[in-house]
Amino acid sequence: VTRQDAATMLYRALNAESSDDSVLDSYQDGSKTADYAREAISYMINSGYMNGVNETTLAPTDITNRAQIAVLVYRIIK
């Protein structure tokens, strides 16, 4: 599962409101985020649930591991 897919699944499970996707512009690879995931990953970042892999890289198409998913779910339920 990619980072954008994980964000999309959790976003849909939360039935969250849409979020401003301009936050993706602050990452060098933000434009690589798939159209279907832009709203979800923006929501996760704007809500503080998800960060980039560093200050300039979002890595939306990178594969997530169990630890990353666990942190993401923990931040949501916290």
Phi, psi and chi 1 to 4 in degrees:
 res  aa     phi    psi   chi1   chi2   chi3   chi4
   1 VAL       -  131.3  174.5      -      -      -
   2 THR   -81.5  166.6   64.1      -      -      -
   3 ARG   -60.7  -39.7  -71.7  171.2   48.7   83.8
   4 GLN   -70.4  -33.3   65.0 -172.7   -0.1      -
   5 ASP   -68.4  -42.3  -68.0  -21.9      -      -
   6 ALA   -61.4  -44.7      -      -      -      -
   7 ALA   -61.2  -41.2      -      -      -      -
   8 THR   -66.0  -44.9  -59.7      -      -      -
   9 MET   -62.5  -44.8  -72.9 -173.9  -78.8      -
  10 LEU   -69.8  -37.5  -69.2  167.8      -      -
  11 TYR   -59.7  -45.1  172.3   77.3      -      -
  12 ARG   -69.0  -36.9  -69.6  177.1 -179.4  170.1
  13 ALA   -64.8  -33.8      -      -      -      -
  14 LEU   -77.8  -15.0  -69.2  169.6      -      -
  15 ASN    53.0   45.1 -161.2   24.0      -      -
  16 ALA   -76.7  159.9      -      -      -      -
  17 GLU   -77.1  156.5  -63.7  -67.4  -38.0      -
  18 SER   -65.2  159.5   63.0      -      -      -
  19 SER  -135.4  150.3 -173.2      -      -      -
  20 ASP   -63.3  122.1  178.4   22.9      -      -
  21 ASP   -89.6    9.5   69.7   -2.6      -      -
  22 SER   -66.8  -17.7   64.3      -      -      -
  23 VAL   -60.8  -27.0   69.4      -      -      -
  24 LEU   -66.0  -24.8  -61.5  177.2      -      -
  25 ASP   -67.3  -18.2  -63.5  -25.0      -      -
  26 SER   -80.9   -3.5   61.7      -      -      -
  27 TYR  -111.4  138.4  -64.5   97.3      -      -
  28 GLN   -59.2  -32.9  -68.8  175.4  -12.1      -
  29 ASP  -107.7   17.9   59.3   -9.5      -      -
  30 GLY   -59.5  -29.9      -      -      -      -
  31 SER   -70.6  -13.3   63.0      -      -      -
  32 LYS   -80.3   -5.8  -67.0 -178.5 -179.4  177.5
  33 THR   -69.0  129.3  -56.7      -      -      -
  34 ALA   -62.9  150.2      -      -      -      -
  35 ASP   -55.4  -40.6  -71.7  -18.6      -      -
  36 TYR   -67.1  -19.0   71.8   85.9      -      -
  37 ALA  -106.6   -6.9      -      -      -      -
  38 ARG   -58.0  -47.5  -68.4 -176.2   68.6   79.2
  39 GLU   -65.0  -43.1 -169.5  173.6  -63.0      -
  40 ALA   -67.1  -48.2      -      -      -      -
  41 ILE   -69.0  -32.9 -151.7  163.3      -      -
  42 SER   -63.9  -42.9  -63.3      -      -      -
  43 TYR   -60.6  -45.4  172.0   82.5      -      -
  44 MET   -62.9  -39.4  -68.1  -65.1  170.0      -
  45 ILE   -70.8  -49.1  -66.9  167.6      -      -
  46 ASN   -62.6  -27.9  -72.0  -30.2      -      -
  47 SER   -86.2   -7.8  -62.3      -      -      -
  48 GLY    83.8   10.1      -      -      -      -
  49 TYR   -81.5  -29.6  -60.2  142.2      -      -
  50 MET  -132.2  145.9  179.5  179.1  -91.4      -
  51 ASN  -125.2  170.9  -59.7  -47.2      -      -
  52 GLY   -73.9  168.9      -      -      -      -
  53 VAL   -72.8  -20.0  -65.9      -      -      -
  54 ASN  -155.5 -171.2   60.8   43.3      -      -
  55 GLU   -65.5  -25.0  -69.5 -177.4   15.7      -
  56 THR  -116.7   -5.2   60.7      -      -      -
  57 THR  -123.8  125.5  -54.1      -      -      -
  58 LEU   -92.3  -37.1 -178.6   58.5      -      -
  59 ALA    56.4   55.0      -      -      -      -
  60 PRO   -65.3  -24.3   25.0  -33.1      -      -
  61 THR   -99.8    3.2   58.5      -      -      -
  62 ASP   -73.0  150.4  -77.5    5.5      -      -
  63 ILE   -75.7  136.4  -59.0  -61.7      -      -
  64 THR   -88.9  153.1   54.8      -      -      -
  65 ASN  -110.5  174.5   60.3   39.7      -      -
  66 ARG   -59.6  -39.4  -75.4 -177.4  -66.7 -137.0
  67 ALA   -63.3  -41.7      -      -      -      -
  68 GLN   -65.9  -40.4  -68.3  169.3  -33.7      -
  69 ILE   -65.6  -41.4  -65.1  -69.2      -      -
  70 ALA   -60.9  -43.1      -      -      -      -
  71 VAL   -63.6  -43.6  168.2      -      -      -
  72 LEU   -61.5  -47.8 -171.7   53.7      -      -
  73 VAL   -64.6  -41.4  170.6      -      -      -
  74 TYR   -58.7  -45.0  174.2   77.9      -      -
  75 ARG   -63.5  -34.5  -72.9  176.8  180.0  166.3
  76 ILE   -70.4  -42.8  -70.1  170.2      -      -
  77 ILE   -85.8  -11.2   61.9  174.2      -      -
  78 LYS   -67.1      - -179.0  174.3  142.2 -175.6
